[in-house]
Amino acid sequence: GESWGHAATVRLVFHWDNSQRLATLYKSPSQKESTIPYHITSHGFRDVQPPAITQNAEDTEMNPRKRPRREK
């Protein structure tokens, strides 16, 4: 019941968003609230892998997050 909701130290909420499974860390003494997608496989709960990003040499040079290349 409602009184048991205060007894848990960590609370996870599992829910759906369309066809995506989501897990929300709703209550934790040491982590902020966050939501992640997950899969259930024959090996248990697994992270959803983000799509691979392919870059060519030109893209890397123009990326503002990367240091500029220095000539040797």
Buried (B, 14 or more C-beta within 10 A) or exposed (E): EEEEEEEEEEEEEEEEEEEEBBBBBEBEEEEEEEEEEBEEEEEEEEEEEEEEEEEEEEEEEEEEEEEEEEEE
